[in-house]
Amino acid sequence: MNENKIHIAVIGAGTVARDNQIPAFLKCSEAEVTAVFDRHIERAEALAGSYGIPKAYCRLEDVLADKDIDCVSICTGNVSHESLVLAAAEAGKNILCEKPMATTLADCERMVSAAKKSGKRLMIDQNQRLAGAHVKARELIEQGEIGRVITFATAFRHGGPETWSIDPGQSTWFFDKKRAAMGAMADLGVHKTDLIQFLLDQVVVETMASLTTLDKKFADGSPITVDDNAVCIYRMSGGAVGTMTASWTNYGPEDNSTVINGTEGALRIYDDPAHTLVLIRRDGSVENYDVDQIQTNDHQTKSGIIDLFVDCLNDPSHEGISAESVLPAMRAVFASMVSSETGRAVRVNE
């Protein structure tokens, strides 16, 4: 163990840890994964062994009592996030937590309060803020290149999470309301809700939403108990209005696009197969920006979240993607659930 590095314990030995978090930490020269935790010790030991990680735990209290561990990276199912964050904060660990932040707004707020009380970092993996075309698009909007934003359409659609689980197929925990709480809205919609607020520097103030189960089924043929599609109409604090669509039933190519229309032009982000970002001005002129290619469900690339987390630990002046900054997106998500249940538009701060 290198004493000059930040020592990380990965919580959860599932697909996110195996295929995303641990490989990214291994590429970070300033961090070292020294432990893996999972309630099933055989999973923890297998994952630790495959990456040469020295410790495997099946008791959370043992992880949090390990004084060699500086931080935890929480890669577990949705319903466990709040309890794990509270325990890690109380133990004085810095924390990176997967999205969605938690399954109720009260849980999200408790997580923020616990991190503040502990004086430690709590960062949420809302990694779409870091995608190159999104960073450039925000810059162009701030510079006034498309004028005042009027409307938008942002979407995240793919064929579903059946392969993105430690228990793949129709038995995946993503489909079970008791373990996931929400479906496509939590898995994909939270990303695009956070993203549109980031791009526009506005928050969602009202939502009219429909969260539905249209196609996904359990192995016995019964409908899954969470939404496989979510469509929301968002009204933003700066006056813009637009749609946010999240879907697990897009059986063609994955769609991770955002189109923003302003008084002086438009931005098309990850929408054109030839260019990652296209600026179309009102006079008809076009500028193409080939910034990067966003990762897909089937092709995971380095999202930047691990490097940002480590940078924030090394430099307290870096805000990163704080849990507090994610709260407005979570408020919009939960308001959308209420809107879908009641069939009416909901003000986010109701």
C-alpha positions in Angstrom: 0.0 0.0 0.0 1.4 3.4 -1.1 1.2 5.8 1.9 1.4 8.8 -0.5 -1.9 7.9 -2.2 -5.5 8.4 -1.3 -6.9 5.0 -0.2 -10.3 4.0 -1.4 -12.8 1.3 -0.4 -15.3 0.3 -3.1 -18.7 -0.5 -1.6 -20.5 -3.0 -3.7 -19.0 -5.6 -5.9 -21.4 -5.3 -8.8 -21.0 -4.2 -12.4 -20.5 -0.5 -11.7 -17.6 -1.3 -9.4 -16.1 -4.0 -11.7 -16.4 -2.3 -15.1 -16.4 1.4 -14.2 -15.2 2.6 -10.8 -12.2 0.3 -10.1 -10.7 0.5 -13.6 -11.0 4.3 -13.4 -9.3 4.4 -9.9 -6.5 2.2 -11.2 -5.8 4.7 -13.9 -5.6 7.5 -11.3 -2.0 8.0 -10.2 -3.0 9.6 -6.9 -5.5 7.0 -5.7 -5.3 3.4 -4.7 -8.2 0.9 -4.1 -7.2 -0.9 -1.0 -10.5 -2.7 -0.1 -13.8 -4.0 -1.6 -16.9 -4.5 0.4 -19.9 -6.6 -0.4 -22.5 -8.4 1.8 -21.6 -11.5 -0.1 -18.0 -12.2 0.8 -17.4 -14.4 -2.2 -18.2 -11.5 -4.5 -16.0 -9.1 -2.6 -13.1 -11.6 -2.6 -13.5 -12.5 -6.3 -13.5 -8.8 -7.3 -10.6 -7.9 -5.1 -8.6 -10.9 -6.4 -9.3 -10.0 -10.0 -7.7 -6.6 -9.5 -5.1 -7.4 -6.9 -6.8 -5.4 -4.2 -5.5 -6.5 -0.8 -8.6 -6.5 1.4 -12.2 -7.9 1.0 -14.9 -7.2 3.6 -18.5 -8.4 4.2 -19.1 -6.3 7.3 -19.5 -2.5 6.8 -18.4 -1.8 10.3 -15.0 -3.4 9.5 -14.6 -1.2 6.4 -15.4 2.0 8.3 -13.2 1.1 11.2 -10.2 0.6 8.9 -8.0 3.6 9.6 -6.1 3.1 6.4 -9.2 3.9 4.3 -9.6 7.6 3.5 -12.7 7.4 1.2 -15.5 5.1 0.2 -17.0 4.8 -3.3 -20.6 3.6 -3.0 -21.6 1.5 -6.0 -24.7 -0.3 -4.5 -28.4 -0.3 -5.4 -30.5 2.8 -5.0 -32.2 2.0 -1.7 -28.9 1.6 0.3 -27.3 4.9 -0.6 -28.7 7.0 2.3 -27.8 4.5 5.1 -24.3 3.9 3.6 -23.6 7.6 3.3 -24.7 8.4 6.8 -22.5 5.6 8.2 -19.5 6.6 6.2 -19.9 10.3 7.1 -20.1 9.4 10.8 -16.9 7.4 10.4 -15.2 10.4 9.0 -14.7 9.1 5.4 -14.9 11.1 2.2 -17.6 9.7 -0.1 -18.3 9.3 -3.7 -21.9 8.0 -4.3 -23.5 6.6 -7.4 -26.7 8.2 -8.8 -29.5 8.5 -8.0 -28.5 10.2 -4.8 -31.3 8.5 -2.8 -34.9 7.3 -3.1 -36.6 10.1 -1.2 -36.0 13.8 -0.9 -35.7 13.5 2.9 -33.0 10.9 2.5 -31.1 13.2 0.1 -31.3 16.1 2.5 -30.1 13.9 5.4 -27.1 12.9 3.3 -26.1 16.5 2.7 -26.5 17.4 6.3 -24.4 14.4 7.5 -21.6 15.3 5.1 -21.6 18.9 6.3 -21.6 17.8 9.9 -18.7 15.5 9.3 -16.7 18.1 7.4 -16.0 15.5 4.7 -16.7 15.4 0.9 -19.9 13.9 -0.5 -19.8 13.9 -4.3 -22.5 12.3 -6.5 -21.7 10.6 -9.8 -23.6 13.0 -12.1 -21.0 12.5 -14.7 -22.8 14.0 -17.7 -21.7 17.4 -16.5 -18.2 16.3 -17.4 -18.8 15.1 -21.0 -16.7 17.3 -23.3 -19.6 18.5 -25.5 -21.7 19.4 -22.5 -18.9 21.5 -21.0 -18.4 23.3 -24.4 -22.2 23.8 -24.8 -22.5 25.4 -21.4 -19.6 27.7 -22.4 -21.3 28.7 -25.7 -24.6 29.4 -23.9 -22.9 31.5 -21.3 -21.2 33.5 -24.1 -24.6 34.2 -25.6 -24.0 32.3 -28.8 -27.6 31.2 -29.1 -29.2 34.1 -27.2 -31.9 33.5 -24.6 -32.8 29.9 -24.3 -36.5 29.3 -25.3 -37.0 25.5 -25.5 -35.0 22.3 -25.2 -35.4 18.5 -25.6 -33.0 16.2 -23.7 -33.2 12.4 -23.8 -31.5 9.3 -22.6 -32.8 6.2 -24.2 -31.4 2.6 -24.5 -32.6 -0.9 -24.5 -32.6 -1.4 -20.7 -30.4 -2.4 -17.8 -30.7 -6.2 -18.2 -27.0 -6.6 -18.9 -25.9 -3.9 -16.5 -26.4 -5.8 -13.3 -24.6 -8.4 -11.2 -27.8 -10.5 -11.6 -28.4 -10.0 -15.3 -31.6 -10.6 -17.3 -35.2 -10.1 -16.2 -34.3 -10.7 -12.6 -32.2 -7.6 -12.3 -32.7 -5.5 -9.2 -33.3 -2.5 -11.5 -36.8 -3.9 -12.2 -37.8 -4.4 -8.6 -39.5 -1.4 -6.8 -38.4 -2.7 -3.4 -34.7 -2.6 -4.4 -34.7 0.3 -6.9 -37.7 2.5 -5.9 -37.7 4.1 -9.4 -36.9 2.8 -12.8 -35.9 4.6 -16.0 -36.4 8.0 -14.2 -33.8 7.1 -11.5 -31.4 5.4 -13.8 -31.5 7.8 -16.8 -33.8 10.7 -16.1 -31.8 11.9 -13.1 -28.8 12.3 -15.4 -30.7 14.4 -18.0 -32.5 16.4 -15.3 -29.2 17.3 -13.7 -27.7 18.0 -17.1 -30.3 20.5 -18.3 -29.9 22.5 -15.1 -26.1 22.5 -15.6 -26.3 23.5 -19.2 -28.8 26.3 -18.8 -27.7 27.4 -15.3 -31.4 27.3 -14.4 -33.3 25.0 -12.1 -36.6 23.1 -12.8 -39.4 25.0 -11.1 -42.4 23.0 -12.5 -42.9 19.6 -14.0 -45.7 17.8 -15.8 -44.7 14.1 -16.0 -45.7 10.6 -17.0 -43.8 7.7 -15.6 -45.1 4.5 -17.2 -44.4 0.8 -17.6 -44.9 0.0 -21.3 -42.9 -3.1 -22.2 -40.5 -4.6 -19.7 -41.6 -7.8 -18.0 -40.3 -10.2 -15.3 -39.5 -13.7 -16.3 -43.0 -14.8 -15.4 -44.5 -12.3 -17.9 -45.8 -9.9 -15.4 -44.9 -6.2 -15.8 -41.9 -4.9 -13.9 -42.8 -2.8 -10.8 -41.0 0.4 -11.8 -41.3 2.7 -14.8 -39.5 1.8 -18.0 -40.3 5.2 -19.6 -40.5 8.7 -18.2 -41.5 11.8 -20.1 -41.4 15.2 -18.4 -42.2 18.7 -19.4 -39.9 21.0 -17.4 -40.4 24.7 -16.9 -37.1 26.4 -15.9 -36.4 29.2 -13.5 -35.2 31.4 -16.4 -38.4 30.9 -18.5 -37.2 28.1 -20.8 -39.6 25.1 -21.3 -38.6 21.7 -22.6 -38.9 18.0 -22.5 -36.8 15.3 -20.7 -37.3 11.7 -21.8 -35.8 8.6 -20.2 -36.5 5.2 -21.7 -35.4 1.6 -21.3 -37.3 0.5 -24.4 -35.2 2.1 -27.1 -34.2 -1.1 -29.0 -32.4 0.8 -31.7 -29.2 2.8 -31.3 -28.7 4.5 -27.9 -29.9 8.1 -27.7 -28.1 10.5 -25.4 -28.9 13.7 -27.1 -29.8 17.3 -26.1 -31.2 20.0 -28.4 -31.4 23.6 -27.2 -33.1 26.4 -29.1 -32.5 30.1 -28.3 -33.4 33.4 -29.8 -30.2 33.5 -31.8 -29.6 29.9 -32.7 -29.5 26.3 -31.6 -27.2 23.7 -30.2 -27.4 20.0 -31.1 -25.4 17.9 -28.6 -24.6 14.2 -29.3 -27.4 14.4 -31.8 -25.5 14.4 -35.1 -23.6 11.2 -35.9 -20.9 13.2 -37.6 -20.3 15.8 -34.9 -20.6 15.7 -31.2 -21.7 19.4 -30.9 -23.3 21.5 -33.6 -23.9 25.3 -33.3 -26.5 26.6 -35.8 -26.8 30.3 -35.8 -29.9 32.2 -36.8 -28.3 33.5 -39.9 -27.8 29.9 -41.1 -24.1 29.6 -40.4 -22.9 26.4 -38.7 -20.0 25.5 -36.5 -19.1 21.9 -35.7 -17.2 20.9 -32.6 -15.8 17.4 -32.5 -15.1 17.3 -28.8 -15.4 13.7 -27.8 -17.8 10.7 -27.9 -20.1 10.2 -25.0 -19.9 6.7 -23.3 -22.8 4.4 -24.0 -24.3 1.6 -21.9 -22.5 -1.0 -24.0 -19.2 1.0 -24.4 -18.1 2.4 -21.0 -15.3 5.0 -21.3 -13.6 7.1 -18.7 -16.3 9.6 -17.5 -13.9 11.9 -15.5 -15.7 11.5 -12.2 -12.9 9.6 -10.5 -10.2 12.1 -11.4 -12.5 15.0 -10.3 -13.2 13.3 -7.0 -9.5 12.8 -6.3 -8.7 16.4 -7.4 -11.3 17.7 -5.0 -9.8 15.7 -2.1 -6.4 17.1 -2.9 -7.6 20.7 -3.4 -10.4 21.8 -1.1 -11.1 24.8 -3.3 -12.6 22.5 -6.0 -16.3 22.1 -5.5 -16.6 19.1 -7.8 -20.2 17.7 -8.1 -21.3 18.2 -4.5 -24.4 16.5 -3.1 -25.8 19.9 -2.3 -25.5 20.9 -6.0 -27.5 17.8 -7.0 -30.4 18.5 -4.7 -32.3 20.7 -7.2 -32.3 17.8 -9.7 -33.5 15.3 -7.1 -36.3 17.7 -6.2 -37.4 17.8 -9.8 -37.2 14.0 -10.0 -39.4 13.5 -6.9 -41.8 16.3 -8.1 -42.1 14.4 -11.4 -43.1 11.3 -9.6 -45.8 13.2 -7.8 -47.0 14.7 -11.1 -47.2 11.3 -12.7 -49.2 9.9 -9.7 -51.6 12.8 -9.5 -51.9 13.7 -13.2 -51.2 17.4 -12.7 -48.4 19.9 -13.0 -46.3 20.1 -9.8 -44.3 23.0 -8.6 -40.9 21.6 -7.5 -40.9 23.3 -4.1 -44.5 22.3 -3.2 
